[in-house]
């Protein structure tokens, strides 16, 4: 189980060290959230704590992979 949420004190030097770091972050004892538990309340709380910066953005997000990028360009 990870002892800290902070990044390592030094960057991994190799691919293997990076993979070992990320796999070392997994808490195998923690239960996975049920589909009903995946709500946006935490994200809304975070955004509110940051002053809701997304409300000041004048953007449209076009998502997908079937030509929407070239259509909206």
PyMOL Python script that loads the backbone (N, CA, C, O; Angstrom):
from pymol import cmd

cmd.read_pdbstr("""\
ATOM      1  N   UNK A   1       0.845  -1.180   0.000  1.00  0.00           N
ATOM      2  CA  UNK A   1       0.000   0.000   0.000  1.00  0.00           C
ATOM      3  C   UNK A   1       0.889   1.241   0.000  1.00  0.00           C
ATOM      4  O   UNK A   1       1.857   1.290   0.759  1.00  0.00           O
ATOM      5  N   UNK A   2       0.590   2.246  -0.829  1.00  0.00           N
ATOM      6  CA  UNK A   2       1.431   3.438  -0.881  1.00  0.00           C
ATOM      7  C   UNK A   2       1.453   4.160   0.456  1.00  0.00           C
ATOM      8  O   UNK A   2       0.448   4.227   1.163  1.00  0.00           O
ATOM      9  N   UNK A   3       2.606   4.692   0.781  1.00  0.00           N
ATOM     10  CA  UNK A   3       2.718   5.442   2.029  1.00  0.00           C
ATOM     11  C   UNK A   3       2.518   6.927   1.813  1.00  0.00           C
ATOM     12  O   UNK A   3       2.350   7.670   2.779  1.00  0.00           O
ATOM     13  N   UNK A   4       2.532   7.376   0.571  1.00  0.00           N
ATOM     14  CA  UNK A   4       2.423   8.797   0.290  1.00  0.00           C
ATOM     15  C   UNK A   4       1.781   9.006  -1.072  1.00  0.00           C
ATOM     16  O   UNK A   4       1.889   8.159  -1.959  1.00  0.00           O
ATOM     17  N   UNK A   5       1.118  10.132  -1.227  1.00  0.00           N
ATOM     18  CA  UNK A   5       0.561  10.472  -2.538  1.00  0.00           C
ATOM     19  C   UNK A   5       1.511  11.370  -3.312  1.00  0.00           C
ATOM     20  O   UNK A   5       1.204  11.776  -4.433  1.00  0.00           O
ATOM     21  N   UNK A   6       2.650  11.681  -2.734  1.00  0.00           N
ATOM     22  CA  UNK A   6       3.626  12.548  -3.385  1.00  0.00           C
ATOM     23  C   UNK A   6       4.416  11.770  -4.427  1.00  0.00           C
ATOM     24  O   UNK A   6       4.580  10.557  -4.296  1.00  0.00           O
ATOM     25  N   UNK A   7       4.909  12.449  -5.460  1.00  0.00           N
ATOM     26  CA  UNK A   7       5.740  11.768  -6.451  1.00  0.00           C
ATOM     27  C   UNK A   7       7.072  11.369  -5.829  1.00  0.00           C
ATOM     28  O   UNK A   7       7.423  11.855  -4.754  1.00  0.00           O
ATOM     29  N   UNK A   8       7.817  10.492  -6.493  1.00  0.00           N
ATOM     30  CA  UNK A   8       9.109  10.089  -5.942  1.00  0.00           C
ATOM     31  C   UNK A   8      10.046  11.285  -5.841  1.00  0.00           C
ATOM     32  O   UNK A   8       9.898  12.268  -6.567  1.00  0.00           O
ATOM     33  N   UNK A   9      11.011  11.189  -4.934  1.00  0.00           N
ATOM     34  CA  UNK A   9      11.950  12.302  -4.728  1.00  0.00           C
ATOM     35  C   UNK A   9      12.822  12.531  -5.953  1.00  0.00           C
ATOM     36  O   UNK A   9      13.238  13.658  -6.222  1.00  0.00           O
ATOM     37  N   UNK A  10      13.097  11.471  -6.689  1.00  0.00           N
ATOM     38  CA  UNK A  10      13.845  11.619  -7.937  1.00  0.00           C
ATOM     39  C   UNK A  10      13.079  10.884  -9.030  1.00  0.00           C
ATOM     40  O   UNK A  10      12.374   9.911  -8.763  1.00  0.00           O
ATOM     41  N   UNK A  11      13.223  11.354 -10.240  1.00  0.00           N
ATOM     42  CA  UNK A  11      12.520  10.726 -11.351  1.00  0.00           C
ATOM     43  C   UNK A  11      13.097   9.346 -11.628  1.00  0.00           C
ATOM     44  O   UNK A  11      14.303   9.139 -11.495  1.00  0.00           O
ATOM     45  N   UNK A  12      12.238   8.394 -12.016  1.00  0.00           N
ATOM     46  CA  UNK A  12      12.761   7.074 -12.387  1.00  0.00           C
ATOM     47  C   UNK A  12      13.729   7.216 -13.559  1.00  0.00           C
ATOM     48  O   UNK A  12      13.500   8.007 -14.473  1.00  0.00           O
ATOM     49  N   UNK A  13      14.799   6.449 -13.520  1.00  0.00           N
ATOM     50  CA  UNK A  13      15.805   6.545 -14.572  1.00  0.00           C
ATOM     51  C   UNK A  13      15.496   5.634 -15.747  1.00  0.00           C
ATOM     52  O   UNK A  13      15.944   5.885 -16.866  1.00  0.00           O
ATOM     53  N   UNK A  14      14.738   4.584 -15.500  1.00  0.00           N
ATOM     54  CA  UNK A  14      14.463   3.624 -16.559  1.00  0.00           C
ATOM     55  C   UNK A  14      12.966   3.368 -16.656  1.00  0.00           C
ATOM     56  O   UNK A  14      12.191   3.721 -15.766  1.00  0.00           O
ATOM     57  N   UNK A  15      12.591   2.750 -17.752  1.00  0.00           N
ATOM     58  CA  UNK A  15      11.198   2.346 -17.947  1.00  0.00           C
ATOM     59  C   UNK A  15      10.768   1.407 -16.826  1.00  0.00           C
ATOM     60  O   UNK A  15       9.676   1.550 -16.276  1.00  0.00           O
ATOM     61  N   UNK A  16      11.622   0.451 -16.489  1.00  0.00           N
ATOM     62  CA  UNK A  16      11.295  -0.518 -15.447  1.00  0.00           C
ATOM     63  C   UNK A  16      11.066   0.170 -14.103  1.00  0.00           C
ATOM     64  O   UNK A  16      10.163  -0.213 -13.360  1.00  0.00           O
ATOM     65  N   UNK A  17      11.879   1.184 -13.784  1.00  0.00           N
ATOM     66  CA  UNK A  17      11.692   1.919 -12.527  1.00  0.00           C
ATOM     67  C   UNK A  17      10.374   2.688 -12.536  1.00  0.00           C
ATOM     68  O   UNK A  17       9.686   2.765 -11.518  1.00  0.00           O
ATOM     69  N   UNK A  18      10.028   3.252 -13.682  1.00  0.00           N
ATOM     70  CA  UNK A  18       8.764   3.985 -13.780  1.00  0.00           C
ATOM     71  C   UNK A  18       7.584   3.039 -13.600  1.00  0.00           C
ATOM     72  O   UNK A  18       6.640   3.359 -12.878  1.00  0.00           O
ATOM     73  N   UNK A  19       7.628   1.883 -14.247  1.00  0.00           N
ATOM     74  CA  UNK A  19       6.550   0.900 -14.112  1.00  0.00           C
ATOM     75  C   UNK A  19       6.468   0.406 -12.672  1.00  0.00           C
ATOM     76  O   UNK A  19       5.371   0.269 -12.131  1.00  0.00           O
ATOM     77  N   UNK A  20       7.601   0.141 -12.052  1.00  0.00           N
ATOM     78  CA  UNK A  20       7.601  -0.310 -10.655  1.00  0.00           C
ATOM     79  C   UNK A  20       6.991   0.752  -9.750  1.00  0.00           C
ATOM     80  O   UNK A  20       6.262   0.421  -8.815  1.00  0.00           O
ATOM     81  N   UNK A  21       7.277   2.020 -10.015  1.00  0.00           N
ATOM     82  CA  UNK A  21       6.690   3.098  -9.213  1.00  0.00           C
ATOM     83  C   UNK A  21       5.175   3.095  -9.354  1.00  0.00           C
ATOM     84  O   UNK A  21       4.465   3.122  -8.349  1.00  0.00           O
ATOM     85  N   UNK A  22       4.663   3.063 -10.593  1.00  0.00           N
ATOM     86  CA  UNK A  22       3.212   3.121 -10.799  1.00  0.00           C
ATOM     87  C   UNK A  22       2.512   1.896 -10.239  1.00  0.00           C
ATOM     88  O   UNK A  22       1.456   2.025  -9.620  1.00  0.00           O
ATOM     89  N   UNK A  23       3.078   0.703 -10.444  1.00  0.00           N
ATOM     90  CA  UNK A  23       2.450  -0.485  -9.875  1.00  0.00           C
ATOM     91  C   UNK A  23       2.547  -0.485  -8.352  1.00  0.00           C
ATOM     92  O   UNK A  23       1.734  -1.121  -7.682  1.00  0.00           O
ATOM     93  N   UNK A  24       3.517   0.212  -7.810  1.00  0.00           N
ATOM     94  CA  UNK A  24       3.629   0.337  -6.360  1.00  0.00           C
ATOM     95  C   UNK A  24       2.571   1.245  -5.758  1.00  0.00           C
ATOM     96  O   UNK A  24       2.381   1.255  -4.542  1.00  0.00           O
ATOM     97  N   UNK A  25       1.883   2.006  -6.596  1.00  0.00           N
ATOM     98  CA  UNK A  25       0.834   2.914  -6.121  1.00  0.00           C
ATOM     99  C   UNK A  25      -0.506   2.206  -5.969  1.00  0.00           C
ATOM    100  O   UNK A  25      -1.422   2.766  -5.367  1.00  0.00           O
ATOM    101  N   UNK A  26      -0.648   1.000  -6.493  1.00  0.00           N
ATOM    102  CA  UNK A  26      -1.929   0.289  -6.481  1.00  0.00           C
ATOM    103  C   UNK A  26      -2.214  -0.243  -5.085  1.00  0.00           C
ATOM    104  O   UNK A  26      -1.363  -0.883  -4.468  1.00  0.00           O
ATOM    105  N   UNK A  27      -3.399   0.024  -4.602  1.00  0.00           N
ATOM    106  CA  UNK A  27      -3.852  -0.519  -3.326  1.00  0.00           C
ATOM    107  C   UNK A  27      -4.771  -1.692  -3.650  1.00  0.00           C
ATOM    108  O   UNK A  27      -5.950  -1.501  -3.949  1.00  0.00           O
ATOM    109  N   UNK A  28      -4.233  -2.896  -3.588  1.00  0.00           N
ATOM    110  CA  UNK A  28      -4.997  -4.080  -3.959  1.00  0.00           C
ATOM    111  C   UNK A  28      -6.086  -4.413  -2.946  1.00  0.00           C
ATOM    112  O   UNK A  28      -6.991  -5.189  -3.252  1.00  0.00           O
ATOM    113  N   UNK A  29      -6.018  -3.846  -1.755  1.00  0.00           N
ATOM    114  CA  UNK A  29      -7.024  -4.124  -0.733  1.00  0.00           C
ATOM    115  C   UNK A  29      -8.230  -3.202  -0.844  1.00  0.00           C
ATOM    116  O   UNK A  29      -9.282  -3.492  -0.275  1.00  0.00           O
ATOM    117  N   UNK A  30      -8.096  -2.110  -1.561  1.00  0.00           N
ATOM    118  CA  UNK A  30      -9.198  -1.167  -1.707  1.00  0.00           C
ATOM    119  C   UNK A  30     -10.231  -1.740  -2.662  1.00  0.00           C
ATOM    120  O   UNK A  30      -9.891  -2.273  -3.719  1.00  0.00           O
ATOM    121  N   UNK A  31     -11.478  -1.627  -2.285  1.00  0.00           N
ATOM    122  CA  UNK A  31     -12.550  -2.131  -3.137  1.00  0.00           C
ATOM    123  C   UNK A  31     -12.790  -1.167  -4.290  1.00  0.00           C
ATOM    124  O   UNK A  31     -12.694   0.050  -4.133  1.00  0.00           O
ATOM    125  N   UNK A  32     -13.099  -1.725  -5.435  1.00  0.00           N
ATOM    126  CA  UNK A  32     -13.422  -0.903  -6.601  1.00  0.00           C
ATOM    127  C   UNK A  32     -14.777  -0.246  -6.395  1.00  0.00           C
ATOM    128  O   UNK A  32     -15.671  -0.844  -5.796  1.00  0.00           O
ATOM    129  N   UNK A  33     -14.938   0.970  -6.883  1.00  0.00           N
ATOM    130  CA  UNK A  33     -16.249   1.618  -6.751  1.00  0.00           C
ATOM    131  C   UNK A  33     -17.287   0.889  -7.594  1.00  0.00           C
ATOM    132  O   UNK A  33     -16.991   0.402  -8.685  1.00  0.00           O
ATOM    133  N   UNK A  34     -18.475   0.826  -7.084  1.00  0.00           N
ATOM    134  CA  UNK A  34     -19.586   0.266  -7.857  1.00  0.00           C
ATOM    135  C   UNK A  34     -20.036   1.323  -8.857  1.00  0.00           C
ATOM    136  O   UNK A  34     -19.823   2.513  -8.625  1.00  0.00           O
ATOM    137  N   UNK A  35     -20.648   0.921  -9.956  1.00  0.00           N
ATOM    138  CA  UNK A  35     -21.088   1.912 -10.950  1.00  0.00           C
ATOM    139  C   UNK A  35     -21.946   3.022 -10.347  1.00  0.00           C
ATOM    140  O   UNK A  35     -21.864   4.166 -10.793  1.00  0.00           O
ATOM    141  N   UNK A  36     -22.756   2.714  -9.357  1.00  0.00           N
ATOM    142  CA  UNK A  36     -23.597   3.729  -8.725  1.00  0.00           C
ATOM    143  C   UNK A  36     -22.817   4.729  -7.897  1.00  0.00           C
ATOM    144  O   UNK A  36     -23.334   5.796  -7.564  1.00  0.00           O
ATOM    145  N   UNK A  37     -21.548   4.391  -7.553  1.00  0.00           N
ATOM    146  CA  UNK A  37     -20.724   5.283  -6.734  1.00  0.00           C
ATOM    147  C   UNK A  37     -19.953   6.299  -7.574  1.00  0.00           C
ATOM    148  O   UNK A  37     -19.357   7.225  -7.023  1.00  0.00           O
ATOM    149  N   UNK A  38     -19.954   6.143  -8.874  1.00  0.00           N
ATOM    150  CA  UNK A  38     -19.179   7.030  -9.741  1.00  0.00           C
ATOM    151  C   UNK A  38     -20.011   8.260 -10.084  1.00  0.00           C
ATOM    152  O   UNK A  38     -20.600   8.352 -11.161  1.00  0.00           O
ATOM    153  N   UNK A  39     -20.045   9.178  -9.166  1.00  0.00           N
ATOM    154  CA  UNK A  39     -20.828  10.396  -9.342  1.00  0.00           C
ATOM    155  C   UNK A  39     -19.874  11.584  -9.506  1.00  0.00           C
ATOM    156  O   UNK A  39     -18.671  11.457  -9.277  1.00  0.00           O
ATOM    157  N   UNK A  40     -20.410  12.715  -9.896  1.00  0.00           N
ATOM    158  CA  UNK A  40     -19.586  13.896 -10.152  1.00  0.00           C
ATOM    159  C   UNK A  40     -19.480  14.819  -8.945  1.00  0.00           C
ATOM    160  O   UNK A  40     -18.919  15.909  -9.059  1.00  0.00           O
ATOM    161  N   UNK A  41     -20.005  14.412  -7.794  1.00  0.00           N
ATOM    162  CA  UNK A  41     -20.002  15.288  -6.624  1.00  0.00           C
ATOM    163  C   UNK A  41     -18.596  15.733  -6.224  1.00  0.00           C
ATOM    164  O   UNK A  41     -18.383  16.902  -5.903  1.00  0.00           O
ATOM    165  N   UNK A  42     -17.641  14.809  -6.241  1.00  0.00           N
ATOM    166  CA  UNK A  42     -16.269  15.171  -5.852  1.00  0.00           C
ATOM    167  C   UNK A  42     -15.670  16.170  -6.833  1.00  0.00           C
ATOM    168  O   UNK A  42     -15.007  17.122  -6.423  1.00  0.00           O
ATOM    169  N   UNK A  43     -15.898  15.959  -8.124  1.00  0.00           N
ATOM    170  CA  UNK A  43     -15.365  16.882  -9.130  1.00  0.00           C
ATOM    171  C   UNK A  43     -16.023  18.246  -9.010  1.00  0.00           C
ATOM    172  O   UNK A  43     -15.355  19.273  -9.134  1.00  0.00           O
ATOM    173  N   UNK A  44     -17.330  18.265  -8.770  1.00  0.00           N
ATOM    174  CA  UNK A  44     -18.012  19.553  -8.586  1.00  0.00           C
ATOM    175  C   UNK A  44     -17.467  20.282  -7.363  1.00  0.00           C
ATOM    176  O   UNK A  44     -17.303  21.502  -7.390  1.00  0.00           O
ATOM    177  N   UNK A  45     -17.187  19.542  -6.290  1.00  0.00           N
ATOM    178  CA  UNK A  45     -16.599  20.143  -5.095  1.00  0.00           C
ATOM    179  C   UNK A  45     -15.223  20.719  -5.370  1.00  0.00           C
ATOM    180  O   UNK A  45     -14.894  21.811  -4.905  1.00  0.00           O
ATOM    181  N   UNK A  46     -14.418  19.979  -6.131  1.00  0.00           N
ATOM    182  CA  UNK A  46     -13.086  20.467  -6.495  1.00  0.00           C
ATOM    183  C   UNK A  46     -13.191  21.733  -7.329  1.00  0.00           C
ATOM    184  O   UNK A  46     -12.493  22.713  -7.067  1.00  0.00           O
ATOM    185  N   UNK A  47     -14.058  21.717  -8.332  1.00  0.00           N
ATOM    186  CA  UNK A  47     -14.227  22.899  -9.181  1.00  0.00           C
ATOM    187  C   UNK A  47     -14.731  24.090  -8.380  1.00  0.00           C
ATOM    188  O   UNK A  47     -14.293  25.218  -8.607  1.00  0.00           O
ATOM    189  N   UNK A  48     -15.649  23.855  -7.445  1.00  0.00           N
ATOM    190  CA  UNK A  48     -16.140  24.945  -6.597  1.00  0.00           C
ATOM    191  C   UNK A  48     -15.007  25.504  -5.747  1.00  0.00           C
ATOM    192  O   UNK A  48     -14.901  26.718  -5.574  1.00  0.00           O
ATOM    193  N   UNK A  49     -14.159  24.628  -5.216  1.00  0.00           N
ATOM    194  CA  UNK A  49     -13.020  25.071  -4.419  1.00  0.00           C
ATOM    195  C   UNK A  49     -12.026  25.891  -5.214  1.00  0.00           C
ATOM    196  O   UNK A  49     -11.314  26.726  -4.657  1.00  0.00           O
ATOM    197  N   UNK A  50     -11.977  25.654  -6.509  1.00  0.00           N
ATOM    198  CA  UNK A  50     -11.080  26.407  -7.390  1.00  0.00           C
ATOM    199  C   UNK A  50     -11.743  27.650  -7.964  1.00  0.00           C
ATOM    200  O   UNK A  50     -11.149  28.361  -8.774  1.00  0.00           O
ATOM    201  N   UNK A  51     -12.980  27.910  -7.540  1.00  0.00           N
ATOM    202  CA  UNK A  51     -13.682  29.096  -8.031  1.00  0.00           C
ATOM    203  C   UNK A  51     -14.405  28.864  -9.348  1.00  0.00           C
ATOM    204  O   UNK A  51     -14.692  29.820 -10.069  1.00  0.00           O
ATOM    205  N   UNK A  52     -14.703  27.617  -9.675  1.00  0.00           N
ATOM    206  CA  UNK A  52     -15.405  27.251 -10.912  1.00  0.00           C
ATOM    207  C   UNK A  52     -14.788  27.897 -12.157  1.00  0.00           C
ATOM    208  O   UNK A  52     -15.472  28.615 -12.886  1.00  0.00           O
ATOM    209  N   UNK A  53     -13.500  27.644 -12.401  1.00  0.00           N
ATOM    210  CA  UNK A  53     -12.836  28.290 -13.542  1.00  0.00           C
ATOM    211  C   UNK A  53     -13.435  27.896 -14.887  1.00  0.00           C
ATOM    212  O   UNK A  53     -13.328  28.654 -15.852  1.00  0.00           O
ATOM    213  N   UNK A  54     -14.055  26.740 -14.968  1.00  0.00           N
ATOM    214  CA  UNK A  54     -14.632  26.281 -16.232  1.00  0.00           C
ATOM    215  C   UNK A  54     -15.786  27.165 -16.695  1.00  0.00           C
ATOM    216  O   UNK A  54     -16.099  27.198 -17.885  1.00  0.00           O
ATOM    217  N   UNK A  55     -16.416  27.874 -15.778  1.00  0.00           N
ATOM    218  CA  UNK A  55     -17.540  28.730 -16.154  1.00  0.00           C
ATOM    219  C   UNK A  55     -17.082  29.986 -16.901  1.00  0.00           C
ATOM    220  O   UNK A  55     -17.892  30.645 -17.553  1.00  0.00           O
ATOM    221  N   UNK A  56     -15.798  30.318 -16.811  1.00  0.00           N
ATOM    222  CA  UNK A  56     -15.270  31.498 -17.498  1.00  0.00           C
ATOM    223  C   UNK A  56     -14.693  31.164 -18.876  1.00  0.00           C
ATOM    224  O   UNK A  56     -14.326  32.065 -19.631  1.00  0.00           O
ATOM    225  N   UNK A  57     -14.613  29.878 -19.201  1.00  0.00           N
ATOM    226  CA  UNK A  57     -14.056  29.466 -20.486  1.00  0.00           C
ATOM    227  C   UNK A  57     -15.116  29.560 -21.573  1.00  0.00           C
ATOM    228  O   UNK A  57     -16.263  29.157 -21.379  1.00  0.00           O
ATOM    229  N   UNK A  58     -14.718  30.094 -22.705  1.00  0.00           N
ATOM    230  CA  UNK A  58     -15.632  30.190 -23.845  1.00  0.00           C
ATOM    231  C   UNK A  58     -15.188  29.169 -24.888  1.00  0.00           C
ATOM    232  O   UNK A  58     -14.540  29.509 -25.878  1.00  0.00           O
ATOM    233  N   UNK A  59     -15.548  27.916 -24.644  1.00  0.00           N
ATOM    234  CA  UNK A  59     -15.122  26.834 -25.523  1.00  0.00           C
ATOM    235  C   UNK A  59     -16.280  25.884 -25.782  1.00  0.00           C
ATOM    236  O   UNK A  59     -17.274  25.870 -25.056  1.00  0.00           O
ATOM    237  N   UNK A  60     -16.128  25.104 -26.817  1.00  0.00           N
ATOM    238  CA  UNK A  60     -17.013  23.980 -27.099  1.00  0.00           C
ATOM    239  C   UNK A  60     -16.117  22.762 -27.232  1.00  0.00           C
ATOM    240  O   UNK A  60     -15.167  22.775 -28.015  1.00  0.00           O
ATOM    241  N   UNK A  61     -16.404  21.711 -26.477  1.00  0.00           N
ATOM    242  CA  UNK A  61     -15.615  20.485 -26.523  1.00  0.00           C
ATOM    243  C   UNK A  61     -16.311  19.512 -27.464  1.00  0.00           C
ATOM    244  O   UNK A  61     -17.421  19.056 -27.189  1.00  0.00           O
ATOM    245  N   UNK A  62     -15.654  19.198 -28.575  1.00  0.00           N
ATOM    246  CA  UNK A  62     -16.180  18.231 -29.535  1.00  0.00           C
ATOM    247  C   UNK A  62     -15.377  16.952 -29.360  1.00  0.00           C
ATOM    248  O   UNK A  62     -14.190  16.915 -29.685  1.00  0.00           O
ATOM    249  N   UNK A  63     -16.013  15.903 -28.848  1.00  0.00           N
ATOM    250  CA  UNK A  63     -15.305  14.658 -28.552  1.00  0.00           C
ATOM    251  C   UNK A  63     -15.687  13.575 -29.547  1.00  0.00           C
ATOM    252  O   UNK A  63     -16.769  13.604 -30.133  1.00  0.00           O
ATOM    253  N   UNK A  64     -14.801  12.638 -29.725  1.00  0.00           N
ATOM    254  CA  UNK A  64     -15.085  11.494 -30.575  1.00  0.00           C
ATOM    255  C   UNK A  64     -13.962  11.233 -31.556  1.00  0.00           C
ATOM    256  O   UNK A  64     -12.959  11.945 -31.581  1.00  0.00           O
ATOM    257  N   UNK A  65     -14.145  10.205 -32.362  1.00  0.00           N
ATOM    258  CA  UNK A  65     -13.085   9.825 -33.301  1.00  0.00           C
ATOM    259  C   UNK A  65     -13.634   9.499 -34.687  1.00  0.00           C
ATOM    260  O   UNK A  65     -13.045   8.693 -35.406  1.00  0.00           O
ATOM    261  N   UNK A  66     -14.731  10.100 -35.067  1.00  0.00           N
ATOM    262  CA  UNK A  66     -15.331   9.813 -36.375  1.00  0.00           C
ATOM    263  C   UNK A  66     -15.434  11.068 -37.235  1.00  0.00           C
ATOM    264  O   UNK A  66     -16.482  11.323 -37.828  1.00  0.00           O
ATOM    265  N   UNK A  67     -14.357  11.858 -37.312  1.00  0.00           N
ATOM    266  CA  UNK A  67     -14.340  13.011 -38.197  1.00  0.00           C
ATOM    267  C   UNK A  67     -14.824  14.312 -37.586  1.00  0.00           C
ATOM    268  O   UNK A  67     -14.929  15.316 -38.290  1.00  0.00           O
ATOM    269  N   UNK A  68     -15.121  14.320 -36.304  1.00  0.00           N
ATOM    270  CA  UNK A  68     -15.631  15.541 -35.682  1.00  0.00           C
ATOM    271  C   UNK A  68     -14.586  16.652 -35.671  1.00  0.00           C
ATOM    272  O   UNK A  68     -14.929  17.830 -35.783  1.00  0.00           O
ATOM    273  N   UNK A  69     -13.324  16.286 -35.537  1.00  0.00           N
ATOM    274  CA  UNK A  69     -12.272  17.295 -35.510  1.00  0.00           C
ATOM    275  C   UNK A  69     -12.194  18.075 -36.802  1.00  0.00           C
ATOM    276  O   UNK A  69     -12.113  19.303 -36.780  1.00  0.00           O
ATOM    277  N   UNK A  70     -12.216  17.383 -37.928  1.00  0.00           N
ATOM    278  CA  UNK A  70     -12.149  18.095 -39.206  1.00  0.00           C
ATOM    279  C   UNK A  70     -13.456  18.823 -39.500  1.00  0.00           C
ATOM    280  O   UNK A  70     -13.447  19.850 -40.177  1.00  0.00           O
ATOM    281  N   UNK A  71     -14.571  18.310 -39.004  1.00  0.00           N
ATOM    282  CA  UNK A  71     -15.858  18.971 -39.214  1.00  0.00           C
ATOM    283  C   UNK A  71     -15.941  20.274 -38.440  1.00  0.00           C
ATOM    284  O   UNK A  71     -16.502  21.254 -38.931  1.00  0.00           O
ATOM    285  N   UNK A  72     -15.385  20.295 -37.230  1.00  0.00           N
ATOM    286  CA  UNK A  72     -15.504  21.481 -36.379  1.00  0.00           C
ATOM    287  C   UNK A  72     -14.378  22.482 -36.593  1.00  0.00           C
ATOM    288  O   UNK A  72     -14.433  23.582 -36.043  1.00  0.00           O
ATOM    289  N   UNK A  73     -13.361  22.136 -37.373  1.00  0.00           N
ATOM    290  CA  UNK A  73     -12.201  23.016 -37.548  1.00  0.00           C
ATOM    291  C   UNK A  73     -12.522  24.262 -38.317  1.00  0.00           C
ATOM    292  O   UNK A  73     -11.642  25.093 -38.540  1.00  0.00           O
TER     293      UNK A  73
END
""", "prot")
cmd.dss("prot")
cmd.show_as("cartoon", "prot")
cmd.util.cbc("prot")
cmd.orient("prot")
